[in-house]
Amino acid sequence: MRVGLLTEGGYPYVSGEARLWCDRLVRGLGRHEFDIYALSRSERQEARGLVELPPQVGRVRTAPLWTVDDEALRAAGPRGGRGRRARRRFETHFGELAEAVCGADRDAVADRFGNALYGLAELARDEGGLVGALRSEFAVRALERACHAPGALRTARTARVPDLLAAAGLMERALRPLSLDWYGPDALGAADLCHATSGGPAALPGLLAKHFAGVPLLVTEYGVQLRAHYLAAGDTDLSAPTRALLASFHGLLAAEVYRAATVITPGNTHARRWQERCGADRAKLRTVHPGMEAARFTEIGEGGYDDFATAPDTLLWVGRVEPAKDLISLLHAFAEIRAQVPGARLRIVGAPPEGPEAQAYLAHCRALAAQLFPDEAAGAHAIGDNPVSFEEIGGPDVPGLADAYACAGVVVLSSVVEGFPVSLVEAMFCGRATVSTDVGAVVEVIGGTGLVVPPRNPRALAEACVALLRDPERCARLGAAARARALELFTVEQNIAAFRSIYLEIVSHCPVRRDAVDEAGEPVPFAHPAEAYVPGRWAVSVGPAAGAEAPMAVPRWAVTEEVPVGDGLKGAAV
């Protein structure tokens, strides 16, 4: 089958999110043909190029979410440009969308949001894009009227012109896929299945492919896009009214994605609960845990705790150094651990910090460690150096992750916010006992093979670590159970097998209806078997045929260049 893989800021870019997972999926499903439709987030990401793609990737099409065509904005003018009839259509559909976004009753406006979204998509197909119109003065005025209408969000009522301008600009960026030339019979309209690797803008092309050509949509979320938006909004300098409008917009978009999707695959129960709260039908949900490469940890995992005698009192923390990981609580907990286990050591291993905030947080953690544990040349413990070490993966002491886990007695996770805890699964593959905070999908991943404590509780974290450090036999038992659980649930093979089954299930129940024609364009009699028309599980009516759509008119900036693959080509042009 032909699969349209939809990404945002991810695969196939070298610096993309979920790059490894998508690459393993595409390579693991070698019998299917993949076309990749990628939205980029920055000029830097595009400049770094694409990863080397497998032969089953037929085409790659890219489009930016980070730039705006100034010519389109100038041509749009205050009312969105184009003819009177097109302006009237835009005013109707965008006005309805603005009223839905500003409405306080989410259930009452959900249908209106979907109708407005597809109306704008049809207008973009007929008129050649909507970037200028969505950023026009009329769009801002429509938002302003909706904010002051009866039943509007309380916070939105205080929005001023700068707030509305910011909201309109960010909404246009999320709606950029409406203006792309991806939905004809030579692109997504020819796919048997669209697979969106996240919600939000990445899934929007899948919504339109289903609307225009009846292509079924599969949505995979290992990190719920709406939750990520909520978390990121708190770190921006946007005003409260702008944040309220954007939160409403993204919430309605997520609900429409979940409504239209044929199947939704959360990566864990934590993500599944978020999706259900946002309107996903429970019958559509299939939990598929992320697949991770277990082979590189095999030697350590099969060796069990043979090396435990060389580092019986070593605690290991692995991850990105950032405030959400709460290393401050871990350091305070380690102070209590040292009081009860004098020879204990703590190794903090991570990638080099990216950005000033991460660098400042790392410096703060180093300063706290130096304050809590001054170097001891001699004394009660006589260890000769600081018991806390900060190391980078790839350095002389930690050439690889497996080397770090091999020298650990207990692996610790101290996060206050966590999605899917990758470091815990790696520790489980290595057969290591773990102590974790109860956040995100931790309890689901651990499943009774490790100790779990409340977040932001250094004393509870210390007590759990001490209990394991003093009982090596218990560590060995928990480590063996953890490895068995990880091999059963979290391998690449398990992940690929699950999606292979889901792909076949979707295509068999929701085939795309296309008119079969010969080389002359004439209909081919009896091209479809009779059972394809029998109601029930044989077929589901999914919409009009792709061939019935009119050619799409698109602006110069919105025509994305198809990137040929093979021969080592790693770049894309837009």
Secondary structure as the mmCIF struct_conf table of DSSP 4:
data_model
#
loop_
_struct_conf.conf_type_id
_struct_conf.id
_struct_conf.beg_label_comp_id
_struct_conf.beg_label_asym_id
_struct_conf.beg_label_seq_id
_struct_conf.end_label_comp_id
_struct_conf.end_label_asym_id
_struct_conf.end_label_seq_id
STRN STRN1 ARG A 2 GLU A 8
BEND BEND1 GLY A 9 GLY A 9
STRN STRN2 GLY A 10 GLY A 10
TURN_TY1_P TURN_TY1_P1 TYR A 11 PRO A 12
STRN STRN3 TYR A 13 TYR A 13
TURN_TY1_P TURN_TY1_P2 VAL A 14 SER A 15
STRN STRN4 GLU A 17 GLU A 17
TURN_TY1_P TURN_TY1_P3 ALA A 18 ALA A 18
HELX_RH_AL_P HELX_RH_AL_P1 ARG A 19 GLY A 28
TURN_TY1_P TURN_TY1_P4 GLY A 30 ARG A 31
BEND BEND2 HIS A 32 HIS A 32
STRN STRN5 GLU A 33 SER A 40
HELX_RH_AL_P HELX_RH_AL_P2 GLU A 43 ALA A 47
TURN_TY1_P TURN_TY1_P5 ARG A 48 ARG A 48
STRN STRN6 LEU A 50 LEU A 50
HELX_LH_PP_P HELX_LH_PP_P1 VAL A 51 PRO A 54
TURN_TY1_P TURN_TY1_P6 PRO A 55 GLN A 56
STRN STRN7 VAL A 57 PRO A 64
BEND BEND3 LEU A 65 TRP A 66
HELX_RH_AL_P HELX_RH_AL_P3 ASP A 70 ALA A 76
TURN_TY1_P TURN_TY1_P7 GLY A 77 GLY A 80
BEND BEND4 GLY A 81 ARG A 82
HELX_RH_AL_P HELX_RH_AL_P4 ARG A 84 CYS A 102
STRN STRN8 GLY A 103 GLY A 103
BEND BEND5 ALA A 104 ALA A 104
HELX_RH_AL_P HELX_RH_AL_P5 ARG A 106 GLU A 127
TURN_TY1_P TURN_TY1_P8 GLY A 128 GLY A 128
HELX_RH_AL_P HELX_RH_AL_P6 VAL A 131 LEU A 134
TURN_TY1_P TURN_TY1_P9 ARG A 135 ARG A 135
BEND BEND6 SER A 136 SER A 136
HELX_RH_AL_P HELX_RH_AL_P7 GLU A 137 CYS A 147
TURN_TY1_P TURN_TY1_P10 HIS A 148 HIS A 148
BEND BEND7 ALA A 149 ALA A 149
TURN_TY1_P TURN_TY1_P11 PRO A 150 GLY A 151
STRN STRN9 ALA A 152 ALA A 152
TURN_TY1_P TURN_TY1_P12 ARG A 154 ARG A 154
HELX_RH_3T_P HELX_RH_3T_P1 THR A 155 THR A 158
HELX_RH_AL_P HELX_RH_AL_P8 VAL A 161 ALA A 174
TURN_TY1_P TURN_TY1_P13 LEU A 175 LEU A 175
HELX_RH_3T_P HELX_RH_3T_P2 ARG A 176 SER A 179
BEND BEND8 LEU A 180 ASP A 181
BEND BEND9 GLY A 184 GLY A 184
TURN_TY1_P TURN_TY1_P14 PRO A 185 ALA A 187
HELX_RH_3T_P HELX_RH_3T_P3 LEU A 188 ALA A 190
BEND BEND10 ASP A 192 ASP A 192
STRN STRN10 LEU A 193 ALA A 196
BEND BEND11 THR A 197 GLY A 199
HELX_RH_3T_P HELX_RH_3T_P4 GLY A 200 ALA A 202
TURN_TY1_P TURN_TY1_P15 ALA A 203 ALA A 203
HELX_RH_AL_P HELX_RH_AL_P9 LEU A 204 ALA A 213
STRN STRN11 LEU A 217 GLU A 221
BEND BEND12 TYR A 222 GLY A 223
HELX_RH_AL_P HELX_RH_AL_P10 GLN A 225 ALA A 233
TURN_TY1_P TURN_TY1_P16 GLY A 234 ASP A 235
BEND BEND13 THR A 236 THR A 236
HELX_RH_AL_P HELX_RH_AL_P11 ALA A 240 ALA A 260
BEND BEND14 THR A 262 THR A 262
STRN STRN12 VAL A 263 PRO A 266
BEND BEND15 GLY A 267 ASN A 268
HELX_RH_AL_P HELX_RH_AL_P12 THR A 269 ARG A 277
TURN_TY1_P TURN_TY1_P17 CYS A 278 GLY A 279
HELX_RH_3T_P HELX_RH_3T_P5 ARG A 282 LYS A 284
STRN STRN13 LEU A 285 LEU A 285
HELX_LH_PP_P HELX_LH_PP_P2 HIS A 289 GLY A 291
STRN STRN14 MET A 292 MET A 292
HELX_RH_3T_P HELX_RH_3T_P6 ALA A 295 PHE A 297
HELX_RH_AL_P HELX_RH_AL_P13 THR A 298 GLY A 303
TURN_TY1_P TURN_TY1_P18 GLY A 304 ASP A 307
HELX_RH_3T_P HELX_RH_3T_P7 PHE A 308 THR A 310
BEND BEND16 ALA A 311 ALA A 311
TURN_TY1_P TURN_TY1_P19 PRO A 312 ASP A 313
STRN STRN15 THR A 314 VAL A 318
BEND BEND17 GLY A 319 GLY A 319
BEND BEND18 GLU A 322 GLU A 322
HELX_RH_3T_P HELX_RH_3T_P8 PRO A 323 LYS A 325
HELX_RH_AL_P HELX_RH_AL_P14 LEU A 327 GLN A 340
BEND BEND19 VAL A 341 VAL A 341
TURN_TY1_P TURN_TY1_P20 PRO A 342 GLY A 343
STRN STRN16 ARG A 345 GLY A 350
HELX_LH_PP_P HELX_LH_PP_P3 ALA A 351 PRO A 353
BEND BEND20 GLY A 355 GLY A 355
HELX_RH_AL_P HELX_RH_AL_P15 PRO A 356 LEU A 372
BEND BEND21 PHE A 373 PHE A 373
BEND BEND22 ALA A 377 HIS A 381
BEND BEND23 GLY A 384 ASP A 385
BEND BEND24 PRO A 387 PRO A 387
STRN STRN17 VAL A 388 GLU A 392
TURN_TY1_P TURN_TY1_P21 ILE A 393 GLY A 394
BEND BEND25 GLY A 395 ASP A 397
BEND BEND26 PRO A 399 GLY A 400
HELX_RH_AL_P HELX_RH_AL_P16 LEU A 401 ALA A 406
TURN_TY1_P TURN_TY1_P22 CYS A 407 CYS A 407
BEND BEND27 GLY A 409 GLY A 409
STRN STRN18 VAL A 410 LEU A 413
BEND BEND28 VAL A 416 VAL A 417
BEND BEND29 GLY A 419 PHE A 420
HELX_RH_AL_P HELX_RH_AL_P17 VAL A 422 PHE A 429
TURN_TY1_P TURN_TY1_P23 CYS A 430 GLY A 431
STRN STRN19 ALA A 433 THR A 437
BEND BEND30 ASP A 438 ASP A 438
TURN_TY1_P TURN_TY1_P24 GLY A 440 ALA A 441
HELX_RH_AL_P HELX_RH_AL_P18 VAL A 442 ILE A 446
TURN_TY1_P TURN_TY1_P25 GLY A 447 GLY A 448
BEND BEND31 THR A 449 GLY A 450
STRN STRN20 LEU A 451 VAL A 453
TURN_TY1_P TURN_TY1_P26 PRO A 455 ARG A 456
HELX_RH_AL_P HELX_RH_AL_P19 PRO A 458 LEU A 469
TURN_TY1_P TURN_TY1_P27 ARG A 470 ARG A 470
HELX_RH_AL_P HELX_RH_AL_P20 PRO A 472 LEU A 489
BEND BEND32 PHE A 490 PHE A 490
STRN STRN21 THR A 491 THR A 491
HELX_RH_AL_P HELX_RH_AL_P21 VAL A 492 HIS A 509
BEND BEND33 CYS A 510 CYS A 510
STRN STRN22 VAL A 517 VAL A 517
TURN_TY1_P TURN_TY1_P28 GLU A 519 ALA A 520
BEND BEND34 GLY A 521 GLY A 521
STRN STRN23 PRO A 523 PRO A 523
TURN_TY1_P TURN_TY1_P29 PRO A 525 PHE A 526
BEND BEND35 HIS A 528 HIS A 528
HELX_RH_3T_P HELX_RH_3T_P9 ALA A 530 TYR A 533
BEND BEND36 VAL A 534 PRO A 535
STRN STRN24 GLY A 536 GLY A 536
TURN_TY1_P TURN_TY1_P30 ARG A 537 TRP A 538
STRN STRN25 ALA A 539 ALA A 539
BEND BEND37 PRO A 544 PRO A 544
HELX_RH_3T_P HELX_RH_3T_P10 ALA A 546 ALA A 548
BEND BEND38 GLU A 549 GLU A 549
HELX_LH_PP_P HELX_LH_PP_P4 ALA A 550 ALA A 553
TURN_TY1_P TURN_TY1_P31 ARG A 556 ALA A 558
HELX_LH_PP_P HELX_LH_PP_P5 THR A 560 GLU A 561
STRN STRN26 GLU A 562 VAL A 563
HELX_LH_PP_P HELX_LH_PP_P6 PRO A 564 PRO A 564
BEND BEND39 GLY A 566 GLY A 566
TURN_TY1_P TURN_TY1_P32 ASP A 567 GLY A 568
#
